[in-house]
Amino acid sequence: MGALVSARLAEYLQKTFPWITSDHIFFWPDSQITLYWINGDPLRWKVFVRNRVREIQEKTNRGHWNYCRGKTSPADKSTRGLSIHVLVQDDVWWHGPDWLTSQNLSFNNSADSEINETDIADELTKNYVPVMTVTEHCRNDFIDNLLSITNDYTKLIRIISYVFRFTANCRFPESKKFGPVKADERVCAENSLIRMVQEGKFREEIRDLKRGKGVSNKSKLSSLNIFIDENGILKVGGRLKHSKLNVYSKHPIVLPTNHILTTNILVYYHKKYLHLGAQALLYQVRQKFWPINGKHNCKKVIFKCITCAKNKPVLTSQIMGDLPTDRVTPNHVFNVTGIEFDDFETLSPGHFLIGRPINGIVEPLLSEIKETRLSKWQKITKFSQSVWKVWKRDYLCNLQQWYKWKFKVNDAKVGTLVLIKNENLPRTKWLWGRISELFHGKDNQIRVVNIKLPNGTVLKRNVRDVAILPTEN
């Protein structure tokens, strides 16, 4: 209690005198056990000590607590029943110990060597699992390296559980644990991991809550009525306190958006519940967690799921190409086809379509000649030529617009994993392979691709007949 009062007094002094900072305040308790408590993890101790140690660590710099022997402590004088006459002549009472004013003042904030486990056994909590503590400087790198071990959420928790067990077995060899990871160890590992991530992503919100302030209106968490539970986890307060839901549904754990841990948790739930859609996945996740921008993150997870992509493939598209010359230039029917006619001069549908025999001489342009000067056949020819004139003026210009395939798409690359469209098979039976070669059109856009199948066969397909599968970079 004396250490807690000192910490509160130091905080009051800093508020009253702004020129006094935490760098100028040091503490010298004469209790080695108290110093051991302050330097340790608060979760190791029972509730009474834990709460006070946590408050001391929040209000002061842990490295500024040093040990002072009782014989040289002025505070110890008043507890020994000394008379007024003795205190008046006591230099330690009035000026403090000699070493405090020494030019070579040494600091000793460790009392571990003089503390036995039996001295603190009464205040140790049961089933304690050590918590990883990281400095602010390397916190982000540490978390990134930890999460890069695996993208399997359950495996990650199991790894951390074994790390904690190893640490506990080294510190307390008389009570070693063996065998598979137990449920309480998994819970402690999960809480520790989530707490580290939250402290990195919601630093300002956690700081405000610990100081007794409300969350800023600019924060994304301002509408959730968040609070910090007894394990130091940031949770949603919400409005369902009096409902009959379980405690996790009432107060789900807050997860940051676009974070690898959030993604791993969403992937775990997506696979656990057999590849749910975005809305159903979000519903299941919110039974325990509350990811910020949850629906957006759920959609990203589903979009990157190969199993979902195979069952509901999205075909690739490409910007619409320019019309070929033969389709924008007036010409006669069958003139640019591969059909050949026999040499016999007989009446055929072609005569009625083009107004002359297939191998007849092309008529001159008659649009500028008056009809009174034309023969009956020339009038028919002039009418046919006017149709092409109207076609060019009124119809051809309407082909300028793109009604679909409006944007350039360059998703297809050599080595990309794709499904091959087959209208005669269900989507789950479509062949798959990797793009081995790209073919560009006259506009330098990808139009055709070669696809190499697992058996070595190479197929050539239009780029619009393949569906790209999501893969990790």
C-alpha positions in Angstrom: 0.0 0.0 0.0 2.9 2.3 0.7 4.2 1.8 -2.8 0.8 2.5 -4.3 0.4 5.7 -2.3 3.9 6.8 -3.5 2.9 6.1 -7.1 -0.3 8.2 -6.7 1.6 11.0 -5.0 4.1 11.1 -7.9 1.2 11.3 -10.4 -0.3 14.2 -8.5 3.0 16.0 -8.4 3.3 15.7 -12.2 -0.1 17.1 -12.7 0.4 20.0 -10.2 3.9 20.9 -11.4 4.3 20.4 -15.1 8.1 20.8 -15.0 8.3 17.6 -13.0 8.3 14.6 -15.3 8.5 10.9 -14.6 12.2 11.0 -15.5 12.9 13.0 -12.3 11.0 10.7 -9.9 12.6 7.7 -8.2 11.4 5.3 -5.5 13.3 3.4 -2.8 11.1 0.9 -0.9 12.7 -1.1 1.9 10.7 -4.2 1.1 12.3 -6.7 -1.3 9.0 -8.5 -1.8 7.3 -5.3 -2.8 10.1 -4.6 -5.3 9.8 -8.2 -6.6 6.0 -7.7 -7.1 6.5 -4.4 -9.0 9.2 -5.9 -11.3 7.1 -9.0 -12.0 4.1 -9.8 -14.2 0.9 -8.6 -12.5 -0.9 -11.8 -13.6 1.3 -13.9 -11.4 -0.3 -12.5 -8.2 -3.6 -12.8 -6.6 -6.3 -10.2 -7.3 -5.5 -7.8 -4.4 -1.8 -7.6 -5.2 -2.4 -7.8 -9.0 -4.6 -4.8 -9.2 -2.2 -2.6 -7.1 0.9 -3.7 -9.0 -0.8 -3.0 -12.3 -1.7 0.5 -11.2 1.8 1.2 -9.9 3.3 0.0 -13.3 0.9 2.3 -15.2 1.6 5.4 -13.1 5.4 5.0 -12.8 8.5 3.9 -14.6 9.3 0.3 -13.5 13.0 1.0 -13.9 12.9 3.8 -11.3 12.1 1.5 -8.3 15.2 0.7 -6.3 15.9 -1.2 -3.1 16.8 0.6 0.1 17.8 -1.3 3.2 15.6 -0.7 6.3 18.5 0.6 8.4 19.1 3.5 6.0 15.4 4.3 5.3 14.0 7.4 7.0 10.5 6.0 6.8 11.6 3.1 9.0 12.5 5.4 11.9 8.9 6.4 12.6 7.8 2.7 13.0 10.4 1.9 15.7 8.9 4.0 18.5 11.7 6.5 18.7 11.3 9.5 20.9 11.1 13.1 19.7 14.5 13.9 21.2 16.1 11.1 19.2 14.5 12.1 16.0 15.5 15.7 16.3 19.2 14.7 16.3 18.8 12.0 13.7 20.5 13.1 10.4 18.9 10.2 8.4 15.4 11.4 9.4 16.1 15.0 8.3 18.5 14.6 5.4 18.0 11.0 4.3 20.8 8.4 3.9 24.3 9.6 3.0 24.4 7.6 -0.3 21.3 9.5 -1.6 23.4 12.7 -2.0 26.5 10.9 -3.1 28.0 11.8 -6.5 28.3 8.1 -7.3 24.7 7.1 -6.6 24.1 3.5 -7.6 20.8 2.1 -8.5 19.6 -1.4 -7.6 16.2 -2.4 -8.8 16.6 -6.1 -8.6 16.0 -8.1 -5.4 15.6 -11.5 -7.2 18.8 -12.9 -5.7 17.5 -12.5 -2.1 13.9 -13.7 -2.8 12.9 -17.3 -2.5 9.7 -18.7 -4.1 8.5 -19.6 -0.6 8.5 -15.9 0.3 6.0 -15.1 -2.4 4.0 -18.3 -2.5 1.1 -16.9 -0.6 0.4 -14.3 -3.3 1.0 -16.5 -6.3 -2.1 -17.2 -8.3 -3.0 -20.8 -9.2 -2.5 -22.1 -12.8 -0.3 -19.1 -13.7 1.1 -19.2 -17.2 3.8 -16.7 -18.0 2.9 -13.8 -20.3 5.3 -12.7 -23.1 6.3 -9.0 -22.6 7.9 -7.1 -25.4 9.4 -3.6 -25.5 7.5 -1.0 -27.6 10.4 -0.7 -29.9 10.3 -4.2 -31.2 6.7 -5.1 -30.5 5.5 -4.9 -34.1 8.4 -6.9 -35.5 7.9 -9.5 -32.8 4.2 -9.9 -33.5 4.8 -10.1 -37.3 7.5 -12.8 -36.8 5.3 -14.7 -34.5 2.3 -14.7 -36.9 4.5 -15.6 -39.8 5.2 -19.0 -38.3 1.9 -20.3 -39.7 -1.4 -19.1 -41.1 -3.2 -21.9 -39.2 -4.8 -20.2 -36.1 -5.2 -23.3 -34.0 -1.6 -24.4 -34.7 -0.4 -20.9 -33.8 -2.2 -21.0 -30.4 -0.8 -24.5 -29.8 2.8 -23.3 -30.5 2.4 -20.4 -28.1 0.9 -22.7 -25.5 4.0 -25.0 -25.6 6.3 -21.9 -25.3 4.4 -20.8 -22.2 4.5 -24.3 -20.8 8.3 -24.5 -21.4 8.8 -21.2 -19.6 6.6 -22.3 -16.7 8.4 -25.6 -16.4 11.8 -23.8 -16.2 10.6 -21.4 -13.5 8.7 -23.9 -11.5 10.4 -27.3 -12.0 8.6 -28.8 -9.0 5.2 -28.6 -10.8 6.1 -29.4 -14.4 3.4 -30.1 -17.0 3.5 -32.8 -19.6 1.3 -34.2 -22.3 -1.1 -32.5 -24.8 -2.0 -28.8 -24.3 -4.9 -28.3 -22.0 -7.8 -26.0 -22.5 -6.7 -23.4 -19.8 -3.2 -23.2 -21.5 -4.8 -22.5 -24.9 -7.0 -19.8 -23.4 -4.0 -18.1 -21.7 -2.0 -18.3 -25.0 -4.9 -16.9 -27.0 -5.4 -14.1 -24.5 -1.7 -13.2 -24.6 -1.6 -13.1 -28.4 -4.7 -11.0 -28.7 -3.6 -8.6 -25.9 -0.3 -8.0 -27.7 -2.0 -7.2 -31.0 -4.5 -4.9 -29.3 -1.8 -3.0 -27.5 -0.1 -2.4 -30.8 -3.2 -1.4 -32.8 -5.4 0.3 -30.2 -2.7 2.0 -28.1 -4.5 5.3 -27.7 -7.8 3.8 -26.8 -6.3 1.5 -24.2 -4.3 4.4 -22.7 -7.4 6.6 -22.4 -9.4 3.7 -20.8 -6.7 3.1 -18.2 -6.6 6.8 -17.4 -10.4 6.7 -16.8 -11.2 8.8 -19.9 -13.7 8.0 -22.6 -12.6 6.9 -26.1 -12.2 9.7 -28.6 -15.1 10.4 -30.9 -12.6 10.1 -33.8 -11.9 6.5 -32.9 -13.5 3.6 -34.8 -14.3 2.1 -31.5 -16.3 5.0 -30.2 -19.7 3.4 -31.0 -18.9 0.1 -29.3 -18.6 1.2 -25.6 -15.4 -0.7 -25.2 -13.8 -1.7 -21.9 -10.8 -3.7 -20.6 -11.6 -7.0 -18.8 -9.7 -8.6 -16.0 -7.2 -10.2 -18.4 -6.3 -6.9 -20.1 -8.4 -7.7 -23.2 -10.3 -5.0 -25.1 -13.9 -6.0 -25.4 -17.2 -4.6 -26.7 -19.5 -3.2 -24.0 -22.4 -2.8 -26.4 -26.1 -2.8 -25.3 -26.7 -6.5 -24.7 -25.6 -6.6 -21.1 -29.0 -7.9 -19.9 -29.6 -10.4 -22.6 -29.4 -14.2 -22.2 -26.5 -14.6 -24.6 -23.3 -16.1 -23.4 -20.5 -13.8 -22.1 -18.6 -13.9 -25.4 -21.6 -12.9 -27.5 -22.5 -10.1 -25.0 -18.9 -8.8 -24.9 -16.9 -10.0 -28.0 -13.2 -9.4 -28.3 -12.2 -6.5 -30.5 -10.0 -7.3 -33.5 -8.2 -4.7 -35.7 -9.1 -4.5 -39.4 -6.7 -5.7 -42.1 -4.5 -7.5 -39.6 -2.9 -10.9 -40.2 -4.3 -12.3 -36.9 -7.8 -11.1 -37.8 -7.4 -12.8 -41.2 -6.2 -16.0 -39.7 -9.2 -16.1 -37.3 -11.7 -15.5 -40.2 -10.0 -18.2 -42.3 -10.3 -20.6 -39.3 -14.0 -19.9 -38.9 -14.6 -20.0 -42.7 -13.1 -23.5 -43.0 -14.6 -24.8 -39.7 -18.2 -24.0 -40.9 -17.6 -25.4 -44.4 -17.0 -22.2 -46.4 -19.7 -19.9 -45.4 -20.7 -16.8 -47.3 -19.7 -13.3 -46.1 -22.8 -12.6 -44.0 -23.0 -16.0 -42.4 -19.3 -16.0 -41.7 -19.5 -12.7 -39.9 -22.4 -14.0 -37.8 -20.4 -17.0 -36.6 -17.2 -14.9 -35.9 -19.2 -12.4 -33.8 -20.2 -15.1 -31.4 -16.7 -14.5 -29.9 -14.9 -11.7 -31.8 -15.8 -8.3 -33.2 -13.5 -7.5 -36.2 -13.6 -3.9 -37.2 -15.0 -3.6 -40.8 -16.0 -7.2 -40.4 -18.0 -7.7 -43.5 -15.3 -6.2 -45.7 -12.7 -8.5 -44.2 -15.0 -11.6 -44.5 -15.4 -10.8 -48.3 -11.6 -10.6 -48.7 -11.2 -14.0 -47.0 -13.9 -15.6 -49.3 -12.4 -14.0 -52.4 -9.0 -15.5 -51.7 -10.4 -19.0 -50.9 -9.4 -21.4 -53.6 -12.2 -23.9 -52.7 -14.8 -21.2 -53.0 -13.3 -19.9 -56.3 -13.5 -23.4 -57.8 -17.1 -23.8 -56.8 -18.1 -20.3 -58.0 -15.5 -19.2 -60.6 -15.4 -15.7 -62.1 -14.4 -15.7 -65.7 -11.7 -13.3 -66.8 -12.6 -10.4 -69.2 -10.7 -8.1 -71.4 -11.4 -4.7 -72.9 -13.5 -4.9 -76.1 -11.3 -4.9 -79.2 -11.6 -2.8 -82.3 -13.9 -4.1 -85.1 -12.0 -5.7 -88.0 -11.8 -4.0 -91.4 -14.3 -6.3 -93.1 -17.0 -5.4 -90.5 -16.7 -1.7 -91.0 -16.3 -1.5 -94.8 -19.2 -1.8 -97.2 -19.0 -5.1 -99.2 -21.1 -7.7 -100.9 -22.5 -10.8 -99.1 -20.2 -13.8 -99.1 -17.3 -11.7 -100.6 -15.1 -12.3 -97.6 -16.2 -15.9 -96.8 -14.5 -19.1 -97.7 -17.6 -20.4 -99.7 -16.9 -21.2 -103.4 -19.7 -21.4 -106.0 -19.8 -23.6 -109.1 -19.3 -22.0 -112.6 -22.9 -22.6 -113.9 -24.9 -19.5 -114.5 -28.1 -20.3 -112.6 -30.4 -18.1 -110.6 -29.4 -18.3 -106.9 -30.3 -16.4 -103.7 -27.0 -14.5 -104.2 -28.4 -12.7 -107.2 -31.2 -11.3 -105.0 -28.9 -10.4 -102.1 -26.3 -8.4 -104.1 -28.4 -7.6 -107.1 -26.0 -9.2 -109.7 -24.2 -12.5 -110.3 -21.5 -13.4 -107.9 -18.8 -13.0 -110.6 -20.4 -10.0 -112.2 -18.6 -6.7 -112.8 -19.0 -4.2 -110.0 -21.4 -1.4 -110.9 -20.1 2.2 -110.9 -21.3 4.7 -108.2 -24.7 6.1 -109.3 -25.7 8.1 -106.2 -25.0 11.5 -107.9 -26.9 10.7 -111.1 -30.5 11.7 -111.5 -33.0 8.8 -111.7 -34.4 10.2 -115.0 -31.2 9.3 -116.7 -31.0 5.8 -115.3 -32.3 2.5 -116.7 -34.4 0.3 -114.5 -31.4 -1.9 -113.6 -29.4 1.2 -112.7 -32.2 2.5 -110.5 -32.1 -0.8 -108.5 -28.3 -0.5 -108.3 -28.6 3.1 -107.1 -31.1 2.1 -104.4 -28.6 -0.7 -103.2 -25.8 1.9 -103.0 -28.0 4.3 -101.0 -28.6 1.6 -98.4 -24.8 1.3 -97.9 -24.7 5.1 -97.6 -27.3 5.2 -94.9 -25.6 2.2 -93.1 -22.3 4.1 -93.0 -24.0 7.4 -91.8 -26.6 6.1 -89.3 -25.5 2.7 -88.1 -21.7 2.4 -88.2 -21.1 5.4 -85.8 -23.2 3.6 -83.2 -20.6 0.9 -82.9 -18.2 3.4 -81.2 -19.5 2.6 -77.7 -18.4 -0.3 -75.5 -21.4 -2.0 -74.0 -19.4 -4.6 -72.1 -15.7 -5.4 -71.4 -15.0 -1.8 -70.9 -11.7 -1.9 -69.0 -8.2 -3.2 -69.5 -7.5 -6.3 -67.5 -4.0 -7.7 -67.1 -4.6 -10.4 -64.5 -3.5 -13.2 -66.8 0.2 -13.8 -66.4 2.5 -16.7 -67.2 2.3 -19.2 -64.3 -1.2 -18.1 -63.1 -3.4 -20.9 -61.9 -6.7 -21.0 -63.8 -9.9 -23.0 -64.4 -10.9 -23.7 -68.0 -14.5 -23.0 -68.9 -16.5 -26.0 -70.3 -20.2 -25.5 -70.9 -20.7 -29.3 -71.1 -19.5 -29.9 -67.5 -20.5 -28.5 -64.1 -18.1 -25.9 -62.7 -16.7 -28.3 -60.1 -15.5 -30.6 -63.0 -13.7 -27.9 -65.0 -10.1 -28.6 -65.9 -7.4 -26.5 -64.3 -3.9 -25.7 -65.3 -1.3 -22.9 -65.5 -0.9 -20.3 -68.2 2.2 -21.1 -70.2 2.0 -18.4 -73.0 0.2 -15.2 -73.7 -1.0 -13.9 -77.1 -1.7 -10.2 -77.7 -4.0 -8.6 -80.2 -3.3 -5.7 -82.5 -4.1 -3.3 -79.6 -1.4 -5.0 -77.4 -4.0 -6.5 -75.1 -4.1 -10.2 -74.0 -6.7 -12.0 -76.1 -5.6 -15.7 -76.1 -3.6 -17.9 -73.7 -2.0 -21.3 -73.8 -2.8 -23.4 -70.7 -0.6 -26.3 -69.6 -2.6 -29.1 -67.9 -1.2 -31.3 -65.1 -0.8 -34.1 -67.7 1.4 -31.9 -69.9 -1.3 -31.2 -72.5 -1.4 -27.6 -73.8 -4.7 -26.0 -74.7 -5.3 -22.7 -76.4 -8.3 -20.7 -75.1 -9.8 -17.2 -75.3 -8.9 -15.2 -72.3 -12.6 -14.8 -71.5 -12.9 -18.6 -71.1 -10.6 -18.9 -68.1 -11.2 -18.2 -64.4 -8.2 -17.1 -62.4 -7.8 -18.9 -59.0 -6.6 -16.9 -56.0 -3.1 -17.8 -54.7 -0.8 -16.4 -52.1 2.0 -14.1 -53.4 
